[in-house]
């Protein structure tokens, strides 16, 4: 069947279960699509067609035997190359880990394999998940399948989960895992016209995920639509004793609980997000989203998040500080790259290995993090940033006494041309201005597509909910999705 790669999680799972097609047929179709598109888009660092076929054969055998199939049965997915995969190279898109083959499986990926999914390959990302455009990968930049109307200039797929967003949008993965520290699921989803959800901090285990900022990192789902996100997140989530930050809570049946009837729901619109100079298309999308939620029965409430304006500055102190600690383990001693100049001592090896293995953006953030944690600056920067984080969390807690979910744009613009912000780190960091506050507060949040801008590029709307209320976020997202009726796909040029 020529259209198998157009199907998402629910369509593939149900088609395999009914016998309309086999999981092997699906895996074969996606493997072929990956082989054709990846040399151009560079969404995958490494492809694993045999893994996808083996998982599919297992699902087909289970169905033939009359066994109960898992929630992801027969669904070929891409795995962000931040998740450790047993026997398959895991690099975090950095030369310092090139050639590293884990002898263990991350908890999230194992849960997905147990649910019947198969792996098409390891997806590209910004190096160590540090970036907003997927240009810092040691294995080359990812190119979005989307192009502006009448243009051929390559656009960013967002970051850090740019390989994931590009693969789903280009239909070379039915869905993909992502990780989100300050917006790295939601912003790429908005840029490529797909849905992406970051759950409450602790919903998904971080065990086996290469760490960036441990108090912020969270795995999540990226897929065609809200329903697929709910299915995939349900398979990924759950308590893990190996992760001290894992929530010991039951996993709700999010997919079964989906409803776009929002009567009685209160939606907050933070006045601080109506910033001067807000892109006109983004502002219109936001207004459309408000109207759609009203149509679904929700009440719209004006709210204030007064410390939002400090969120980005606090984030770019806290996250680099944690990164400088987490990345200290990459020293050339235990695994990965080792650069040992002739006659060099231990300190020389450390310096040479890190100089050769880390990219410019990773080095920048390590230096920032080391500086803010250093004697004399710890209280002035890091302690103050943590106080601001507490104030931001308090703002959200007070807002959720009035409302159930909060609606904002996902990103300040549509996808920009690759290279346009490469020499301006501050401009690059501003791409996460709308998504960072929810990350600092550990809240469930997601992006859903709301339409195209005047250049024919996707825009997303951002929903944040109370801790543990993924259902409320998903339901509001479903209401927007059904009323936006977004069906646009990139015109195939690759």
Secondary structure, DSSP 8 states (H G I E B T S, - for coil): -TTGGG--HHHHHHHHHHTSS-HHHHHHHHHHHHHHHHHHH--EEEE-HHHHHHHHHHHHHHHHTT----TTTT-EEEEETTB-BTTBB--TT-GGGTT-B-SS--HHHHHHHHTT-EEEEEE--SGGG--SSS---TT-----S---TT----B---SSTHHHHHHHHTTSSSEEEEEESSSTTHHHHHHHT-EEEE-STTSS--TTB--S-TTT-EEEEEESSHHHHHHHHHHH----TT-TT--------TTTT-----TT-EEEEEGGGS-TT--HHHHHHHHHHHHHHHHTT-EEEEE--TTGGGHHHHHHHHHHHHHHHHGGG-SSSSSS-----TT--HHHHHHHHHHHHS-HHHHHHHHHHHHHTSTTTIIIIIIHHHHHHHHHHHHHHHHTTT-SEEEEESSSSS--BTTSSTT-HHHHHGGGTTTHHHHHTT--EEEEEEEE-TTS-EEEEEEEESTT-HHHHHHHHHHHHHHHT---------
